[in-house]
Amino acid sequence: MKNVKYLLGFVFALWASALSAQTHWSVNPSDFEYQMTVWYVLQNDKVTLPVADFNNYEVAAFVGDECRGIGTVITNGGNTSCQIIVRSNVASGEKVTFKCYDKTAMEEKELYGSAVVFENLGQVGMPSSPYVLDLVMQYIPGDANGDGKVSIADAVAVIDYILSDGATPLVIEAADMNGDGKISIADAVAIIDYILNN
């Protein structure tokens, strides 16, 4: 009877483990040719969530509405890091955004200030200095260079970004002033218009 209890306990533990490993989103890595790595940390209103809370959250990378990677938590020698392998069939230039699934509330949440540009074999963040994904909006619309104010320097940053094919760092959500999902000269014009009218 004792052995049956142990066996049932073991089966239950495996079942619970498999259930917790289930993901809200899915992606098939073999569908894609290229990849890049994003090391990230999840924040909520500028407070980094304790690592234990990552059991309740799933983070995924998207291009448009297509899931391109699902976050994993890696523990090594007592240190914990979060990583997403982002996939693509285009070597560079795609805008990658991130979403979070709250397993407790069973709802998807937007992650703000989180867009990056895909670059094959590229890396965003490091385990020691991860890229911040925030559950609360932390950017000012029009503040493309992230200096905390909207000025002509932001319009210049947008133009530099366009001319450098995305090589110039930019707060993508803040720079997309017209909300069309692309960074273009129209956004630089919208920033200038905002400055002139405010």
N, C-alpha and C positions, 0 to 999 in steps of 0.2 A: 504494500500500500504506500509505503514511504517513497519507493522508486517511482510510482505513478504520480505522486505529488510533485516530485522533482521534474519528471518528464513534462507534466502539464505546465509547471512554472517556466521551464525552458521554452516550450512551444509558445506560451503567452509572451515571453520576452522577445522571441523572434518576430512574432506577429506585431507587437507594439513597435519594434525597431523598423520593420518594413513599412508600417503605417506612417511613422514619423518621417521616413525617407521619401515618401511620396511627394511629388512636386505639383504645384498649381499650374505651372507652364511646362511646355516640353519643347525640345529642340533635338534634331538629329544631326550630330556632328559630321556624319558622312555626306550630308547634302551640301557641304561647303568646302571650298578649296583653301581659303585663307583664314588666319586667326590672329588675334592680339590678346594681351592679358591686361586686366584691370584689377589692381589691388585696391580694395575699398574699405571704408568704415561707414557705418550707418549712424546718422545723428538725428536727434529730435530736438528742435529749438536750441541748437548750439550745444547740446549735451550729448556726448557720445554714449550710446546705449551699452550697458554691460554686456560682455560676451555671452552670458547665459541667455540674454534676451534674443539672441540670434536663432534660438530654437523656435521662436514664435514668428520669425520673419523670413520670407524668401525674397531674394533680390534677383531680378532678371534684366538682361540687356535686350533692347529692341531697336530695329530699324523700321520706322513706320509702325505698323501693327504686328510685325513678324518677330517672334522671339528668336534671338541670336545667341543666347547664352544664359545659364542659370548659375547663380552664386553658390560657392561651396565654402565651408568653414574648415580651415586647415589648422590642426594643432601639432606643434613640433616643439618638443622639449619644454613644455609649459607655456609657450607663446602661441597665441591664436591669431590667425590672419584670415581675411575674407578675400576670395578671388573669383573672378568671372573670366572664363575663356570666351571671348566674343568671336563669332564666326561671320564670314562673308564670302561672296563669290566675286567681289570687286576688290582689287588690291588696296585701294585707298579712296578716301573722300566721302564715304557714307557717314551720315549723322547718326550716332548711336545715343539713345536715351535709356533711362533706367526706370523701372517700376518696382514696387515692393508689395508683397502680399502679406497681410497681417493674418496669420493662421488663427489667432484667437477670435478676432472680429469677423473673420472670413470675408475680407474685402481688400481690393486693390487700392494702393495709394500711390500718388504721383511722387516722384523724387525730384526736388528742385535744384537748379544750378548744376545739373548733372550730365549735360550733353558733352560727348567727346567725338572727335573725328576718327573714323577707323583708319588704321595704317597697318598693313600686314606685318606681322612679327613685332609690332610696336608694343609699348608697355606704358600704362598710365598708373602712377602711384607705385609704391613699394611697400613691402610688409612693415618697414620701419616708418614710412611716411605715406599712409594710404590716401587715396582720393576720397574726398568727403561727399557722401550722398545724404542729402538732408530731407527729412519728412516735412519740413516747414519752409515756405518760400523765404530765401535769404538774399534775393537779388533785387535791384532797383531797375525797373524797365528803362532801357536806354543806357544804363551804365555798362557798356560793352567791355570796358577794360577793368571793371571791378574795383575802381578806386573809391567807391562810395558816393559819387556824385555824377550827374549827367552834364557833360560839357562837350565842346568841339573835339576834344581828345577822343571821345567815344566814337564820333563819326569817322575820325581819322583811323581809329583802330579797326572799324568795320571795313574801310577801304583797303587797309593793309592786309586784313584777313582775306579779302577777295583776291587781291593781287598776288598774294603768296600761296594761293590754293589751300588755305586752311592752316598754314604753318604758324601764323601769328596767333598766340593764345587769346582766347575770347570767351566771355561769359555768354554762351550761345543763346540762352533763353532771354537774357537782357538785351542782346543785340538784335534779336528778331522783333523789332518794334512794330512791324505791320502784322505779325502773327501768322505769316503764311508758311512757316516751317522751314524757310530757306534764309540764308544770309545773302543779301544782295544790295545793290546801290540804293534800292528803295528804302532799305532800313537806315542807311546813312542819311538820306533825305528826311526820313521821318524823325530821326534824332535831331537834326538841325531845325526842323519845323517845331519840334517840342521845345528846344532851347529858345527860339525866337518868340514863341507864344507863351512862355512861362517865365 
